[in-house]
Amino acid sequence: MRFGRIAHPDGMCFAVIDGTDENALVAKEVEGTPFTEPNYTGREWPLADVKLLAPMLPSKVVAIGRNYADHVAEVFKESAEHLPPTLFLKPPTAVVGPEAPIRIPEFATKVEFEGELAVVVGKPCKNVKAADWKSVVLGYTIVNDVSSRDLQFADGQWARAKGIDTFCPLGPWIETDIESIDIDELPIQARLTHDGETSLKQDSNSNQMIMKMGEIIEFITASMTLLPGDVICTGSPAGTEAMVPGDYIEIEIPGIGKLGNPIARA
């Protein structure tokens, strides 16, 4: 089941995104939130007639950095043995939905995309064992961990570089059928459109993750309580590249969907 959050003619709501034809999907309004069995209101719209919003407004976005060895090498010029995975946070104010502009302020001079698999937490949890990770997950979505490399290296810590408003596109929806997706063999691609030409930049697979999903959730929950709707970003593969206003970036993960956003000046 795919849960989305939409803006429709009368307001906003959660909805089940139904259908198999990508060009004829339907948003079916549900009462409440995705954390319970859906209770349909009977109202529905063609997805083309509503606006997809970020599928969740998390209390926090918890991210694993340096979780792909090739990305560590390209960004940090070090081996993953010397720079193991690390933990950081992105504020909820950075979250935007599909097609919302990523707005780059003047002081961020080298802003890159990072297409990643993300997990949405389904219930409060602490000290989760790696083997039990599925019991606390609502579903999967896609995140673009937008990062200002100049600020990242100038500051030494990553809060400002990765926490700027609009620097956390999320979507297009939450895929809750986690058993249908092979989390250890999942292609991840990113395509950047610049000056009218589209190029494949990231072309990797979740099988390259250093910390696997169970390890990630055990690692995070040993330190902090996760709440329903919190988002976990699992790390970026290699292939990240600078974006400038006028560009368009699209992240695709089969079985989950596509997340696209234009780039604009703040």
C-alpha positions as CSV (number, residue, x, y, z in Angstrom):
1,M,0.0,0.0,0.0
2,R,1.2,3.5,-0.8
3,F,0.4,6.3,1.6
4,G,0.7,9.9,0.4
5,R,-0.1,13.3,1.7
6,I,-1.9,15.5,-0.7
7,A,-3.3,19.0,-1.1
8,H,-6.8,18.8,-2.8
9,P,-9.4,21.4,-3.6
10,D,-10.8,21.5,0.0
11,G,-7.6,21.2,2.0
12,M,-5.0,18.5,2.9
13,C,-5.2,14.9,3.9
14,F,-3.5,11.5,3.9
15,A,-4.5,9.3,1.0
16,V,-3.9,5.8,-0.4
17,I,-2.3,6.1,-3.8
18,D,-4.0,3.4,-5.8
19,G,-3.5,2.0,-9.3
20,T,-0.9,0.3,-11.4
21,D,-0.8,2.6,-14.4
22,E,1.7,5.4,-13.5
23,N,-0.4,7.9,-15.6
24,A,-3.7,7.0,-14.0
25,L,-3.1,6.8,-10.3
26,V,-5.9,7.7,-7.9
27,A,-5.6,9.4,-4.5
28,K,-8.2,7.9,-2.1
29,E,-8.7,10.0,1.1
30,V,-8.4,8.3,4.4
31,E,-9.3,9.6,7.9
32,G,-6.4,10.1,10.4
33,T,-2.9,9.0,9.7
34,P,-1.1,6.0,8.0
35,F,-0.4,4.4,11.4
36,T,-3.7,2.6,11.6
37,E,-5.8,0.5,9.2
38,P,-7.0,3.0,6.5
39,N,-10.6,4.2,6.9
40,Y,-11.6,5.6,3.5
41,T,-13.9,8.6,3.4
42,G,-15.2,7.9,-0.1
43,R,-13.6,11.0,-1.6
44,E,-11.0,10.4,-4.3
45,W,-9.2,12.3,-7.0
46,P,-7.0,11.5,-10.0
47,L,-3.5,12.0,-8.7
48,A,-2.9,14.4,-11.6
49,D,-5.6,16.7,-10.1
50,V,-4.0,17.0,-6.7
51,K,-0.6,18.0,-5.3
52,L,1.6,15.5,-3.7
53,L,3.2,16.9,-0.5
54,A,6.0,15.4,1.6
55,P,4.4,12.1,2.7
56,M,5.3,12.7,6.4
57,L,6.2,15.7,8.6
58,P,8.7,14.0,10.9
59,S,9.7,15.1,14.4
60,K,13.3,14.5,13.2
61,V,15.2,13.2,10.2
62,V,18.0,10.9,11.3
63,A,20.6,10.2,8.7
64,I,23.6,7.9,8.3
65,G,26.5,9.5,6.6
66,R,29.4,7.8,4.9
67,N,27.5,4.5,4.5
68,Y,28.8,3.8,0.9
69,A,32.5,3.3,0.5
70,D,32.6,4.8,-3.0
71,H,30.8,8.0,-1.8
72,V,33.3,8.3,1.1
73,A,36.1,8.2,-1.4
74,E,34.6,10.8,-3.8
75,V,33.6,13.4,-1.2
76,F,36.1,12.9,1.7
77,K,39.1,11.5,-0.3
78,E,39.6,8.9,2.4
79,S,38.8,5.2,2.7
80,A,35.7,4.0,4.6
81,E,38.1,2.2,6.9
82,H,39.4,5.5,8.1
83,L,36.0,7.3,8.0
84,P,33.3,4.8,9.2
85,P,29.6,5.6,9.0
86,T,28.4,8.4,11.2
87,L,25.1,9.8,12.5
88,F,23.6,13.3,12.0
89,L,20.2,15.0,12.0
90,K,18.3,17.2,9.5
91,P,15.6,19.5,11.0
92,P,12.0,18.9,10.0
93,T,12.0,22.4,8.5
94,A,14.2,21.1,5.7
95,V,11.5,18.7,4.5
96,V,9.7,19.5,1.3
97,G,7.6,17.3,-1.1
98,P,7.8,16.2,-4.7
99,E,8.3,19.0,-7.3
100,A,8.8,21.6,-4.5
101,P,11.9,23.8,-5.4
102,I,15.2,23.2,-3.6
103,R,16.1,26.8,-2.8
104,I,19.8,27.5,-2.6
105,P,20.9,30.6,-0.6
106,E,23.7,32.8,-1.8
107,F,26.0,31.7,1.0
108,A,25.9,28.0,-0.1
109,T,28.2,27.8,-3.1
110,K,28.6,24.1,-3.8
111,V,25.2,22.3,-3.3
112,E,25.0,18.6,-4.2
113,F,22.2,16.1,-4.4
114,E,22.3,12.8,-2.5
115,G,19.7,10.2,-3.6
116,E,18.9,7.8,-0.8
117,L,16.6,5.1,0.4
118,A,14.7,6.3,3.4
119,V,12.6,4.5,6.1
120,V,9.6,5.9,7.9
121,V,9.2,4.7,11.5
122,G,5.8,3.3,12.4
123,K,5.8,3.3,16.2
124,P,7.8,4.7,19.2
125,C,10.9,2.6,19.6
126,K,14.1,2.4,21.6
127,N,16.9,-0.1,21.8
128,V,15.6,-2.1,18.8
129,K,17.7,-5.2,18.0
130,A,18.9,-5.5,14.5
131,A,16.9,-8.7,13.9
132,D,13.7,-6.9,14.8
133,W,14.0,-3.8,12.6
134,K,10.9,-4.6,10.5
135,S,8.7,-4.5,13.5
136,V,9.2,-0.7,13.9
137,V,9.1,0.3,10.2
138,L,5.9,1.7,8.5
139,G,7.5,1.7,5.0
140,Y,10.0,3.1,2.6
141,T,10.3,6.3,0.7
142,I,13.0,8.3,-1.1
143,V,15.0,11.2,0.3
144,N,17.4,13.7,-1.3
145,D,19.9,14.6,1.3
146,V,20.8,17.9,-0.2
147,S,24.2,19.0,1.1
148,S,26.3,22.2,0.8
149,R,29.8,20.8,0.5
150,D,31.4,24.2,1.1
151,L,29.6,24.7,4.4
152,Q,30.1,21.0,5.4
153,F,33.9,21.3,5.2
154,A,34.1,24.9,6.5
155,D,32.0,24.2,9.6
156,G,33.4,20.7,10.4
157,Q,30.0,19.5,11.5
158,W,27.1,19.1,9.2
159,A,24.0,20.8,10.7
160,R,24.1,24.0,8.6
161,A,25.3,22.3,5.4
162,K,22.5,19.7,5.4
163,G,19.8,21.6,7.4
164,I,19.0,24.6,5.2
165,D,15.3,25.0,4.4
166,T,14.2,22.8,1.5
167,F,17.3,20.6,1.7
168,C,15.4,17.4,2.5
169,P,13.0,16.6,-0.4
170,L,10.9,13.5,0.6
171,G,8.5,11.3,-1.3
172,P,6.7,10.7,-3.5
173,W,4.8,8.5,-1.0
174,I,5.4,5.7,1.6
175,E,5.5,2.2,0.3
176,T,4.3,0.0,3.3
177,D,4.6,-3.4,1.6
178,I,8.1,-3.8,2.8
179,E,8.2,-7.6,2.2
180,S,7.8,-7.0,-1.6
181,I,11.1,-5.0,-1.8
182,D,14.5,-6.7,-1.5
183,I,16.1,-4.2,0.8
184,D,19.6,-5.7,0.2
185,E,19.4,-5.6,-3.6
186,L,17.7,-2.3,-4.4
187,P,18.9,-0.1,-7.4
188,I,19.3,3.6,-6.6
189,Q,19.6,6.1,-9.5
190,A,19.7,9.9,-9.8
191,R,19.4,11.9,-13.0
192,L,20.4,15.6,-13.2
193,T,19.0,17.8,-15.9
194,H,21.3,20.8,-16.6
195,D,20.9,23.2,-19.6
196,G,18.2,20.9,-21.0
197,E,20.3,17.8,-21.0
198,T,19.6,14.9,-18.6
199,S,22.4,12.7,-17.4
200,L,22.5,9.6,-15.1
201,K,24.7,10.6,-12.2
202,Q,24.1,8.0,-9.4
203,D,23.7,4.4,-10.5
204,S,24.2,2.2,-7.5
205,N,22.5,-0.4,-5.3
206,S,21.7,-0.8,-1.6
207,N,23.9,-3.9,-1.6
208,Q,26.8,-1.5,-1.3
209,M,25.7,-0.2,2.1
210,I,28.3,-0.7,4.8
211,M,25.7,-0.7,7.6
212,K,22.6,-2.7,6.7
213,M,19.1,-1.8,7.7
214,G,19.0,-3.7,11.0
215,E,22.3,-2.4,12.0
216,I,21.3,1.2,11.2
217,I,18.1,1.0,13.3
218,E,19.9,-0.7,16.2
219,F,22.6,1.9,16.1
220,I,20.2,4.8,16.1
221,T,17.8,3.5,18.7
222,A,20.6,2.8,21.1
223,S,21.0,6.5,21.4
224,M,17.6,8.1,20.8
225,T,13.9,7.2,20.8
226,L,12.3,7.2,17.4
227,L,8.7,8.4,17.1
228,P,6.0,7.5,14.5
229,G,6.7,9.4,11.3
230,D,10.4,9.9,12.0
231,V,12.5,9.4,8.9
232,I,15.8,7.5,8.6
233,C,18.1,8.2,5.7
234,T,20.3,5.2,4.9
235,G,23.2,6.9,3.1
236,S,24.2,8.1,-0.3
237,P,26.0,6.2,-3.0
238,A,28.7,7.8,-5.2
239,G,27.8,10.0,-8.1
240,T,26.8,13.1,-6.3
241,E,27.3,16.4,-8.2
242,A,26.7,20.1,-7.8
243,M,23.3,21.6,-8.7
244,V,22.6,25.2,-9.7
245,P,19.3,27.2,-10.1
246,G,17.5,26.1,-13.3
247,D,18.5,22.4,-12.9
248,Y,16.2,19.5,-12.1
249,I,17.1,16.4,-10.0
250,E,15.2,13.2,-10.0
251,I,15.9,10.2,-7.7
252,E,14.4,6.8,-8.7
253,I,14.2,3.6,-6.6
254,P,12.3,0.7,-8.3
255,G,9.3,-0.4,-6.3
256,I,9.1,2.9,-4.4
257,G,8.9,5.5,-7.1
258,K,10.5,8.7,-8.3
259,L,11.2,12.0,-6.4
260,G,11.9,15.0,-8.6
261,N,12.6,18.6,-7.7
262,P,13.6,21.8,-9.5
263,I,16.5,23.9,-8.3
264,A,15.9,27.6,-7.6
265,R,17.6,30.5,-5.9
266,A,16.4,31.2,-2.3
